[in-house]
């Protein structure tokens, strides 16, 4: 996963890695309690106007190997749309992540696939075309419904890049298989369009048998209200922490030792107000990642593989009309969210 994009990373994140946390009861340790107690019924038909369905796989993954590939498809929308519901179901091998992002290249992309991201052909195809992530998961199963107030924009004539990353830590060949369903409505029917951010630090260099901490500070360009937070590291990540400075006071807002299925912090619901940042008064977010190179005989550096590379990314979702959203929240008007997710460890 690149340093670009994040939205429903329930993730992802961006989306767990082999032996992900949690069980099939729904709650993820340290994360937001699911609004639903069992898998919600997402009855929208794939033939229904505005509903987008995709089936990735099945893909065989050899013992001790990992697979990361992508497919590119035209959405076919003749108007701006907004995602208000999504479901990602990982049917096969344990998933590191499943991501749906917008194509940001020029012209028409090379449709189809799957293209192997670890191959020269795959890298040549995807290049620097990964735009905003509009849906995704780091869990075995995730469902999110943002109600009628918040949505993620899908501009007219969009193309989706579906990116699947499967891991096999067993001694037998396993199969990776993912299904995603996305419901969109006209963008004008959604009160607030969400903006994704995924600040990260790629300057990771940890010598064998050593531990190091890196970090980064993010300052918004305008006033924002953050609605969702998660984190993304690989298996050598031992601690992720984030602090927000609001009106001169710094306070911890996120912390986890889980690289596999990190907590999903959902704000503006169940009594948790949105995190409002105003740059003119010095508000900002600071985060740190600690990595320990406990088993490699070479330096641990930034990269795409979950086994031999690391990442330090803080994905979150915000809107840039914080005062209007805060007023709606205080009136109880944002309480339409619903979510449910299952971990990778059952």
Number of C-alpha atoms within 10 A of each C-alpha: 25 15 17 19 27 35 31 31 31 37 31 29 36 32 31 33 29 23 17 24 22 22 16 16 15 21 21 24 17 16 18 19 19 20 17 14 13 14 16 17 7 14 6 15 13 14 9 9 12 20 17 19 16 15 12 19 16 14 19 17 20 17 14 13 16 21 20 25 22 23 20 22 17 15 16 12 17 10 15 16 23 26 26 22 25 25 24 26 20 24 16 17 25 27 31 33 28 34 30 28 24 23 24 16 14 7 7 10 18 11 14 12 14 18 20 19 21 14 11 10 12 17 13 11 17 20 11 13 16 20 18 22 28 26 32 30 33 34 35 30 23 26 27 22 20 18 15 17 19 25 27 26 23 24 16 13 12 20 23 24 26 25 22 29 26 28 27 23 18 12 10 11 14 21 18 23 20 23 16 24 20 23 22 21 21 16 21 12 13 20 13 22 18 24 21 21 23 24 19 24 18 17 13 22 20 22 17 15 14 14 17 14 17 17 19 16 15 16 15 16 11 12 18 22 24 23 21 22 28 32 35 30 30 25 20 22 23 17 17 27 18 22 18 22 20 18 14 11 10 14 12 13 16 20 18 18 16 23 22 28 36 33 28 26 19 24 17 23 18 13 11 12 16 21 18 22 25 19 17 11 11 14 20 20 20 18 25 20 27 20 26 21 23 14 12 15 10 13 16 24 18 18 16 17 19 20 18 18 18 27 28 29 29 30 28 27 23 24 20 20 16 21 13 12 22 19 12 15 18 12 10 13 14 20 16 13 19 16 24 24 35 26 26 26 18 12
